């Protein structure tokens, strides 16, 4: 009974991976769920399709990614009816993600009634944030009434990558301080002290923090009021602007960093400015987290941009040599998990491929081993 199935249910797709121990037996994605002329008509059909294609003999557990666990879920959790209801209650905090995550769990429970289902929450890794990091400076009663606080996201990735960094450096996980930079279309930074998240850039939602593919990241809240009062924009329109039409896309017209780098190399001024804004924001978070941690053993890049965009890595850490952070230009090219800092550098700079599915499988297996 060593097999673990990981399901990552989105609004129109489901990613899956089947493990036997650490070995990947099968993986794939079912896309265009519910779209006319596309794939399966709903999540029930999609999961039935996935299960029908897999050899699930000896399946021990199914692990599900759930984006938002609020303050209730601070660790991977065995799913029962009460847990499902609580995840549903959290939909207002993640209206674009939790409904799809919930649908995947419900369908899998019906299809595999005798197999334990474990929810692994993106927010759970950040439950160790000190209150001074999680608290926004607004009226306390208002914040408590509406659940306004920093939750943080990409926790599964930050957990995996920070642990993998310790392995790469051959250091005990509980003894090293790491700044992890998850740079994909969504992007976040995290300060990890001895395996505990102590600061992270995303907040109550994934909108706060770094500049992203289509999200603005940090901005003055007055901008929202200004757009409402002076521009006559409605709340939903502003929400769409900041989440879907901002970031690199809003600045340059493209949200793919590969295209951005090509346009920048060709002399596109908008692309050059977008690149500078993007990298400057990351640099600022690295510096801030260095100050919070006091001692940094490693800075680690991960996710699509972090793993593959050497110019981003070089630009974001340029000028930080006085902090012991240096990128070796020759090592900055290449692929795979590796060090890109010079030999003897005070702070290791690493590139590590994130593997959220493997982290979910590890967590789900641990819950079952502990008896739920």
KOLKOL-17574 format. One record per residue (C-alpha): x, y, z; residue number from 1. Coordinates in steps of 0.05 Angstrom, whole numbers, plus 5000, padded with zeros to 4 digits. Layout:
N
<c1:X | c2:Y | c3:Z | num:NUM>
...
REM end
This chain:
372
<c1:5000 | c2:5000 | c3:5000 | num:1>
<c1:5052 | c2:5051 | c3:4978 | num:2>
<c1:5016 | c2:5086 | c3:4922 | num:3>
<c1:4995 | c2:5159 | c3:4928 | num:4>
<c1:4952 | c2:5196 | c3:4878 | num:5>
<c1:4958 | c2:5272 | c3:4877 | num:6>
<c1:4902 | c2:5314 | c3:4847 | num:7>
<c1:4907 | c2:5388 | c3:4834 | num:8>
<c1:4838 | c2:5411 | c3:4812 | num:9>
<c1:4831 | c2:5478 | c3:4778 | num:10>
<c1:4770 | c2:5512 | c3:4749 | num:11>
<c1:4780 | c2:5482 | c3:4680 | num:12>
<c1:4835 | c2:5430 | c3:4689 | num:13>
<c1:4859 | c2:5375 | c3:4735 | num:14>
<c1:4933 | c2:5358 | c3:4742 | num:15>
<c1:4949 | c2:5289 | c3:4770 | num:16>
<c1:5009 | c2:5248 | c3:4790 | num:17>
<c1:5013 | c2:5177 | c3:4815 | num:18>
<c1:5071 | c2:5156 | c3:4860 | num:19>
<c1:5096 | c2:5090 | c3:4884 | num:20>
<c1:5142 | c2:5112 | c3:4940 | num:21>
<c1:5185 | c2:5166 | c3:4909 | num:22>
<c1:5177 | c2:5139 | c3:4839 | num:23>
<c1:5128 | c2:5172 | c3:4791 | num:24>
<c1:5086 | c2:5119 | c3:4757 | num:25>
<c1:5041 | c2:5165 | c3:4716 | num:26>
<c1:5024 | c2:5238 | c3:4709 | num:27>
<c1:4984 | c2:5284 | c3:4664 | num:28>
<c1:4932 | c2:5339 | c3:4658 | num:29>
<c1:4859 | c2:5337 | c3:4637 | num:30>
<c1:4843 | c2:5406 | c3:4607 | num:31>
<c1:4784 | c2:5446 | c3:4582 | num:32>
<c1:4736 | c2:5417 | c3:4632 | num:33>
<c1:4665 | c2:5443 | c3:4619 | num:34>
<c1:4686 | c2:5481 | c3:4556 | num:35>
<c1:4644 | c2:5472 | c3:4492 | num:36>
<c1:4677 | c2:5423 | c3:4445 | num:37>
<c1:4732 | c2:5411 | c3:4496 | num:38>
<c1:4745 | c2:5359 | c3:4548 | num:39>
<c1:4699 | c2:5326 | c3:4600 | num:40>
<c1:4635 | c2:5363 | c3:4616 | num:41>
<c1:4651 | c2:5369 | c3:4690 | num:42>
<c1:4699 | c2:5349 | c3:4746 | num:43>
<c1:4663 | c2:5284 | c3:4756 | num:44>
<c1:4676 | c2:5263 | c3:4685 | num:45>
<c1:4748 | c2:5288 | c3:4688 | num:46>
<c1:4765 | c2:5248 | c3:4751 | num:47>
<c1:4731 | c2:5186 | c3:4724 | num:48>
<c1:4774 | c2:5194 | c3:4662 | num:49>
<c1:4837 | c2:5199 | c3:4704 | num:50>
<c1:4819 | c2:5140 | c3:4749 | num:51>
<c1:4801 | c2:5098 | c3:4689 | num:52>
<c1:4870 | c2:5107 | c3:4659 | num:53>
<c1:4910 | c2:5090 | c3:4722 | num:54>
<c1:4929 | c2:5026 | c3:4757 | num:55>
<c1:4907 | c2:5042 | c3:4828 | num:56>
<c1:4921 | c2:4974 | c3:4858 | num:57>
<c1:4948 | c2:4985 | c3:4927 | num:58>
<c1:4928 | c2:5059 | c3:4929 | num:59>
<c1:4940 | c2:5084 | c3:5001 | num:60>
<c1:4916 | c2:5156 | c3:4998 | num:61>
<c1:4895 | c2:5213 | c3:4952 | num:62>
<c1:4927 | c2:5281 | c3:4965 | num:63>
<c1:4890 | c2:5343 | c3:4943 | num:64>
<c1:4917 | c2:5414 | c3:4935 | num:65>
<c1:4872 | c2:5465 | c3:4968 | num:66>
<c1:4892 | c2:5538 | c3:4960 | num:67>
<c1:4862 | c2:5569 | c3:5023 | num:68>
<c1:4858 | c2:5538 | c3:5092 | num:69>
<c1:4845 | c2:5603 | c3:5130 | num:70>
<c1:4865 | c2:5602 | c3:5203 | num:71>
<c1:4832 | c2:5534 | c3:5215 | num:72>
<c1:4876 | c2:5489 | c3:5174 | num:73>
<c1:4949 | c2:5494 | c3:5194 | num:74>
<c1:4971 | c2:5425 | c3:5170 | num:75>
<c1:4951 | c2:5372 | c3:5119 | num:76>
<c1:4884 | c2:5345 | c3:5141 | num:77>
<c1:4846 | c2:5280 | c3:5132 | num:78>
<c1:4781 | c2:5298 | c3:5096 | num:79>
<c1:4713 | c2:5284 | c3:5127 | num:80>
<c1:4645 | c2:5318 | c3:5120 | num:81>
<c1:4663 | c2:5372 | c3:5171 | num:82>
<c1:4728 | c2:5388 | c3:5135 | num:83>
<c1:4691 | c2:5394 | c3:5069 | num:84>
<c1:4642 | c2:5442 | c3:5100 | num:85>
<c1:4698 | c2:5484 | c3:5129 | num:86>
<c1:4733 | c2:5488 | c3:5062 | num:87>
<c1:4667 | c2:5511 | c3:5032 | num:88>
<c1:4662 | c2:5565 | c3:5086 | num:89>
<c1:4730 | c2:5591 | c3:5063 | num:90>
<c1:4707 | c2:5602 | c3:4991 | num:91>
<c1:4699 | c2:5678 | c3:5002 | num:92>
<c1:4774 | c2:5682 | c3:5017 | num:93>
<c1:4792 | c2:5645 | c3:4952 | num:94>
<c1:4732 | c2:5648 | c3:4905 | num:95>
<c1:4773 | c2:5631 | c3:4844 | num:96>
<c1:4807 | c2:5570 | c3:4873 | num:97>
<c1:4773 | c2:5536 | c3:4932 | num:98>
<c1:4709 | c2:5517 | c3:4894 | num:99>
<c1:4749 | c2:5477 | c3:4842 | num:100>
<c1:4792 | c2:5445 | c3:4897 | num:101>
<c1:4729 | c2:5426 | c3:4934 | num:102>
<c1:4697 | c2:5396 | c3:4872 | num:103>
<c1:4758 | c2:5352 | c3:4861 | num:104>
<c1:4755 | c2:5325 | c3:4932 | num:105>
<c1:4681 | c2:5311 | c3:4930 | num:106>
<c1:4685 | c2:5273 | c3:4865 | num:107>
<c1:4746 | c2:5232 | c3:4888 | num:108>
<c1:4711 | c2:5214 | c3:4954 | num:109>
<c1:4652 | c2:5186 | c3:4915 | num:110>
<c1:4695 | c2:5149 | c3:4865 | num:111>
<c1:4743 | c2:5121 | c3:4917 | num:112>
<c1:4701 | c2:5114 | c3:4981 | num:113>
<c1:4750 | c2:5067 | c3:5016 | num:114>
<c1:4813 | c2:5108 | c3:5003 | num:115>
<c1:4832 | c2:5164 | c3:5052 | num:116>
<c1:4831 | c2:5234 | c3:5022 | num:117>
<c1:4879 | c2:5287 | c3:5050 | num:118>
<c1:4874 | c2:5362 | c3:5037 | num:119>
<c1:4941 | c2:5398 | c3:5033 | num:120>
<c1:4934 | c2:5473 | c3:5040 | num:121>
<c1:4977 | c2:5525 | c3:5005 | num:122>
<c1:4968 | c2:5570 | c3:5065 | num:123>
<c1:4987 | c2:5519 | c3:5118 | num:124>
<c1:5062 | c2:5528 | c3:5113 | num:125>
<c1:5054 | c2:5600 | c3:5133 | num:126>
<c1:5015 | c2:5587 | c3:5197 | num:127>
<c1:5082 | c2:5597 | c3:5233 | num:128>
<c1:5083 | c2:5671 | c3:5214 | num:129>
<c1:5090 | c2:5713 | c3:5277 | num:130>
<c1:5029 | c2:5756 | c3:5292 | num:131>
<c1:5070 | c2:5818 | c3:5277 | num:132>
<c1:5079 | c2:5791 | c3:5206 | num:133>
<c1:5007 | c2:5767 | c3:5196 | num:134>
<c1:4972 | c2:5828 | c3:5224 | num:135>
<c1:4951 | c2:5888 | c3:5182 | num:136>
<c1:4947 | c2:5955 | c3:5216 | num:137>
<c1:4872 | c2:5965 | c3:5211 | num:138>
<c1:4818 | c2:5966 | c3:5264 | num:139>
<c1:4825 | c2:5901 | c3:5303 | num:140>
<c1:4751 | c2:5886 | c3:5308 | num:141>
<c1:4740 | c2:5897 | c3:5233 | num:142>
<c1:4799 | c2:5852 | c3:5217 | num:143>
<c1:4774 | c2:5796 | c3:5263 | num:144>
<c1:4703 | c2:5801 | c3:5237 | num:145>
<c1:4722 | c2:5793 | c3:5164 | num:146>
<c1:4784 | c2:5749 | c3:5170 | num:147>
<c1:4832 | c2:5804 | c3:5147 | num:148>
<c1:4903 | c2:5781 | c3:5158 | num:149>
<c1:4963 | c2:5756 | c3:5119 | num:150>
<c1:4954 | c2:5682 | c3:5101 | num:151>
<c1:5008 | c2:5673 | c3:5048 | num:152>
<c1:5007 | c2:5626 | c3:4989 | num:153>
<c1:5053 | c2:5580 | c3:4949 | num:154>
<c1:5066 | c2:5547 | c3:5016 | num:155>
<c1:5073 | c2:5477 | c3:4987 | num:156>
<c1:5126 | c2:5502 | c3:4939 | num:157>
<c1:5164 | c2:5542 | c3:4992 | num:158>
<c1:5163 | c2:5482 | c3:5039 | num:159>
<c1:5191 | c2:5435 | c3:4985 | num:160>
<c1:5243 | c2:5483 | c3:4959 | num:161>
<c1:5269 | c2:5505 | c3:5027 | num:162>
<c1:5276 | c2:5432 | c3:5048 | num:163>
<c1:5310 | c2:5414 | c3:4982 | num:164>
<c1:5358 | c2:5473 | c3:4992 | num:165>
<c1:5381 | c2:5443 | c3:5057 | num:166>
<c1:5393 | c2:5376 | c3:5022 | num:167>
<c1:5432 | c2:5410 | c3:4966 | num:168>
<c1:5476 | c2:5445 | c3:5017 | num:169>
<c1:5481 | c2:5382 | c3:5060 | num:170>
<c1:5458 | c2:5421 | c3:5120 | num:171>
<c1:5404 | c2:5404 | c3:5173 | num:172>
<c1:5338 | c2:5436 | c3:5152 | num:173>
<c1:5324 | c2:5462 | c3:5222 | num:174>
<c1:5391 | c2:5499 | c3:5223 | num:175>
<c1:5390 | c2:5541 | c3:5160 | num:176>
<c1:5356 | c2:5606 | c3:5141 | num:177>
<c1:5333 | c2:5611 | c3:5069 | num:178>
<c1:5299 | c2:5663 | c3:5025 | num:179>
<c1:5258 | c2:5626 | c3:4973 | num:180>
<c1:5235 | c2:5661 | c3:4910 | num:181>
<c1:5177 | c2:5626 | c3:4874 | num:182>
<c1:5176 | c2:5663 | c3:4808 | num:183>
<c1:5124 | c2:5639 | c3:4759 | num:184>
<c1:5064 | c2:5674 | c3:4728 | num:185>
<c1:5045 | c2:5680 | c3:4802 | num:186>
<c1:5104 | c2:5700 | c3:4845 | num:187>
<c1:5121 | c2:5703 | c3:4919 | num:188>
<c1:5179 | c2:5709 | c3:4966 | num:189>
<c1:5186 | c2:5674 | c3:5033 | num:190>
<c1:5235 | c2:5678 | c3:5091 | num:191>
<c1:5245 | c2:5609 | c3:5122 | num:192>
<c1:5281 | c2:5604 | c3:5189 | num:193>
<c1:5297 | c2:5533 | c3:5209 | num:194>
<c1:5240 | c2:5504 | c3:5168 | num:195>
<c1:5189 | c2:5556 | c3:5192 | num:196>
<c1:5158 | c2:5610 | c3:5148 | num:197>
<c1:5169 | c2:5676 | c3:5184 | num:198>
<c1:5152 | c2:5725 | c3:5128 | num:199>
<c1:5120 | c2:5719 | c3:5060 | num:200>
<c1:5101 | c2:5769 | c3:5006 | num:201>
<c1:5030 | c2:5747 | c3:4988 | num:202>
<c1:4978 | c2:5769 | c3:5038 | num:203>
<c1:4904 | c2:5760 | c3:5048 | num:204>
<c1:4902 | c2:5741 | c3:4974 | num:205>
<c1:4955 | c2:5724 | c3:4922 | num:206>
<c1:4951 | c2:5796 | c3:4896 | num:207>
<c1:5000 | c2:5826 | c3:4946 | num:208>
<c1:5075 | c2:5826 | c3:4940 | num:209>
<c1:5119 | c2:5816 | c3:4879 | num:210>
<c1:5102 | c2:5840 | c3:4809 | num:211>
<c1:5072 | c2:5780 | c3:4772 | num:212>
<c1:5051 | c2:5760 | c3:4702 | num:213>
<c1:4983 | c2:5795 | c3:4706 | num:214>
<c1:4979 | c2:5817 | c3:4779 | num:215>
<c1:5003 | c2:5884 | c3:4804 | num:216>
<c1:5033 | c2:5862 | c3:4870 | num:217>
<c1:5043 | c2:5917 | c3:4922 | num:218>
<c1:5009 | c2:5983 | c3:4910 | num:219>
<c1:4981 | c2:6043 | c3:4949 | num:220>
<c1:4909 | c2:6026 | c3:4969 | num:221>
<c1:4891 | c2:6098 | c3:4949 | num:222>
<c1:4898 | c2:6076 | c3:4877 | num:223>
<c1:4835 | c2:6034 | c3:4886 | num:224>
<c1:4797 | c2:6093 | c3:4915 | num:225>
<c1:4823 | c2:6139 | c3:4860 | num:226>
<c1:4801 | c2:6092 | c3:4804 | num:227>
<c1:4733 | c2:6086 | c3:4836 | num:228>
<c1:4722 | c2:6160 | c3:4848 | num:229>
<c1:4757 | c2:6192 | c3:4789 | num:230>
<c1:4753 | c2:6136 | c3:4738 | num:231>
<c1:4683 | c2:6112 | c3:4755 | num:232>
<c1:4708 | c2:6040 | c3:4756 | num:233>
<c1:4667 | c2:5988 | c3:4794 | num:234>
<c1:4696 | c2:5941 | c3:4846 | num:235>
<c1:4694 | c2:5881 | c3:4799 | num:236>
<c1:4728 | c2:5921 | c3:4744 | num:237>
<c1:4784 | c2:5943 | c3:4790 | num:238>
<c1:4791 | c2:5872 | c3:4815 | num:239>
<c1:4798 | c2:5848 | c3:4743 | num:240>
<c1:4848 | c2:5904 | c3:4727 | num:241>
<c1:4894 | c2:5888 | c3:4786 | num:242>
<c1:4891 | c2:5812 | c3:4779 | num:243>
<c1:4886 | c2:5801 | c3:4704 | num:244>
<c1:4910 | c2:5864 | c3:4667 | num:245>
<c1:4968 | c2:5889 | c3:4709 | num:246>
<c1:5038 | c2:5863 | c3:4726 | num:247>
<c1:5083 | c2:5849 | c3:4667 | num:248>
<c1:5023 | c2:5846 | c3:4620 | num:249>
<c1:4999 | c2:5915 | c3:4640 | num:250>
<c1:5068 | c2:5945 | c3:4635 | num:251>
<c1:5092 | c2:5913 | c3:4571 | num:252>
<c1:5035 | c2:5878 | c3:4536 | num:253>
<c1:5062 | c2:5808 | c3:4550 | num:254>
<c1:5062 | c2:5765 | c3:4613 | num:255>
<c1:5110 | c2:5712 | c3:4588 | num:256>
<c1:5180 | c2:5729 | c3:4613 | num:257>
<c1:5212 | c2:5695 | c3:4553 | num:258>
<c1:5176 | c2:5743 | c3:4507 | num:259>
<c1:5191 | c2:5801 | c3:4553 | num:260>
<c1:5266 | c2:5786 | c3:4550 | num:261>
<c1:5263 | c2:5780 | c3:4474 | num:262>
<c1:5229 | c2:5848 | c3:4468 | num:263>
<c1:5277 | c2:5879 | c3:4517 | num:264>
<c1:5337 | c2:5853 | c3:4477 | num:265>
<c1:5305 | c2:5883 | c3:4415 | num:266>
<c1:5303 | c2:5951 | c3:4447 | num:267>
<c1:5230 | c2:5954 | c3:4469 | num:268>
<c1:5229 | c2:6009 | c3:4522 | num:269>
<c1:5164 | c2:5984 | c3:4554 | num:270>
<c1:5194 | c2:5915 | c3:4562 | num:271>
<c1:5258 | c2:5943 | c3:4591 | num:272>
<c1:5219 | c2:5984 | c3:4643 | num:273>
<c1:5175 | c2:5924 | c3:4660 | num:274>
<c1:5237 | c2:5881 | c3:4671 | num:275>
<c1:5268 | c2:5934 | c3:4716 | num:276>
<c1:5204 | c2:5943 | c3:4757 | num:277>
<c1:5197 | c2:5867 | c3:4764 | num:278>
<c1:5269 | c2:5856 | c3:4787 | num:279>
<c1:5272 | c2:5917 | c3:4832 | num:280>
<c1:5212 | c2:5891 | c3:4872 | num:281>
<c1:5245 | c2:5824 | c3:4882 | num:282>
<c1:5310 | c2:5857 | c3:4904 | num:283>
<c1:5272 | c2:5897 | c3:4956 | num:284>
<c1:5241 | c2:5835 | c3:4986 | num:285>
<c1:5308 | c2:5799 | c3:4988 | num:286>
<c1:5338 | c2:5857 | c3:5026 | num:287>
<c1:5279 | c2:5863 | c3:5074 | num:288>
<c1:5280 | c2:5788 | c3:5089 | num:289>
<c1:5355 | c2:5789 | c3:5100 | num:290>
<c1:5344 | c2:5842 | c3:5153 | num:291>
<c1:5287 | c2:5802 | c3:5185 | num:292>
<c1:5326 | c2:5737 | c3:5186 | num:293>
<c1:5391 | c2:5769 | c3:5210 | num:294>
<c1:5431 | c2:5712 | c3:5179 | num:295>
<c1:5418 | c2:5682 | c3:5110 | num:296>
<c1:5448 | c2:5617 | c3:5088 | num:297>
<c1:5416 | c2:5613 | c3:5020 | num:298>
<c1:5374 | c2:5649 | c3:4968 | num:299>
<c1:5337 | c2:5600 | c3:4924 | num:300>
<c1:5301 | c2:5612 | c3:4858 | num:301>
<c1:5246 | c2:5565 | c3:4835 | num:302>
<c1:5185 | c2:5559 | c3:4788 | num:303>
<c1:5184 | c2:5574 | c3:4714 | num:304>
<c1:5218 | c2:5642 | c3:4715 | num:305>
<c1:5262 | c2:5628 | c3:4775 | num:306>
<c1:5288 | c2:5563 | c3:4744 | num:307>
<c1:5297 | c2:5586 | c3:4672 | num:308>
<c1:5308 | c2:5661 | c3:4668 | num:309>
<c1:5382 | c2:5673 | c3:4681 | num:310>
<c1:5377 | c2:5749 | c3:4668 | num:311>
<c1:5324 | c2:5755 | c3:4723 | num:312>
<c1:5368 | c2:5719 | c3:4773 | num:313>
<c1:5428 | c2:5762 | c3:4756 | num:314>
<c1:5390 | c2:5827 | c3:4758 | num:315>
<c1:5352 | c2:5815 | c3:4822 | num:316>
<c1:5415 | c2:5799 | c3:4862 | num:317>
<c1:5462 | c2:5849 | c3:4828 | num:318>
<c1:5495 | c2:5896 | c3:4878 | num:319>
<c1:5482 | c2:5852 | c3:4939 | num:320>
<c1:5554 | c2:5829 | c3:4945 | num:321>
<c1:5563 | c2:5868 | c3:5010 | num:322>
<c1:5510 | c2:5822 | c3:5039 | num:323>
<c1:5551 | c2:5762 | c3:5015 | num:324>
<c1:5502 | c2:5748 | c3:4958 | num:325>
<c1:5537 | c2:5739 | c3:4891 | num:326>
<c1:5517 | c2:5703 | c3:4826 | num:327>
<c1:5572 | c2:5669 | c3:4785 | num:328>
<c1:5556 | c2:5686 | c3:4712 | num:329>
<c1:5583 | c2:5620 | c3:4686 | num:330>
<c1:5542 | c2:5579 | c3:4736 | num:331>
<c1:5480 | c2:5621 | c3:4723 | num:332>
<c1:5469 | c2:5585 | c3:4657 | num:333>
<c1:5450 | c2:5512 | c3:4654 | num:334>
<c1:5395 | c2:5469 | c3:4683 | num:335>
<c1:5377 | c2:5425 | c3:4742 | num:336>
<c1:5383 | c2:5436 | c3:4816 | num:337>
<c1:5449 | c2:5471 | c3:4829 | num:338>
<c1:5489 | c2:5526 | c3:4862 | num:339>
<c1:5500 | c2:5588 | c3:4821 | num:340>
<c1:5542 | c2:5626 | c3:4872 | num:341>
<c1:5618 | c2:5624 | c3:4871 | num:342>
<c1:5657 | c2:5575 | c3:4913 | num:343>
<c1:5664 | c2:5600 | c3:4984 | num:344>
<c1:5607 | c2:5650 | c3:4979 | num:345>
<c1:5579 | c2:5673 | c3:5046 | num:346>
<c1:5508 | c2:5661 | c3:5021 | num:347>
<c1:5492 | c2:5603 | c3:4974 | num:348>
<c1:5450 | c2:5622 | c3:4914 | num:349>
<c1:5412 | c2:5562 | c3:4888 | num:350>
<c1:5365 | c2:5542 | c3:4831 | num:351>
<c1:5318 | c2:5486 | c3:4849 | num:352>
<c1:5260 | c2:5458 | c3:4810 | num:353>
<c1:5197 | c2:5461 | c3:4851 | num:354>
<c1:5156 | c2:5398 | c3:4859 | num:355>
<c1:5090 | c2:5414 | c3:4894 | num:356>
<c1:5060 | c2:5347 | c3:4876 | num:357>
<c1:5117 | c2:5309 | c3:4910 | num:358>
<c1:5108 | c2:5353 | c3:4971 | num:359>
<c1:5033 | c2:5339 | c3:4972 | num:360>
<c1:5047 | c2:5264 | c3:4965 | num:361>
<c1:5096 | c2:5267 | c3:5023 | num:362>
<c1:5047 | c2:5305 | c3:5067 | num:363>
<c1:4988 | c2:5259 | c3:5050 | num:364>
<c1:5029 | c2:5197 | c3:5064 | num:365>
<c1:5050 | c2:5225 | c3:5131 | num:366>
<c1:4978 | c2:5240 | c3:5152 | num:367>
<c1:4957 | c2:5168 | c3:5137 | num:368>
<c1:5019 | c2:5140 | c3:5172 | num:369>
<c1:5001 | c2:5181 | c3:5234 | num:370>
<c1:4930 | c2:5155 | c3:5233 | num:371>
<c1:4899 | c2:5220 | c3:5208 | num:372>
REM end
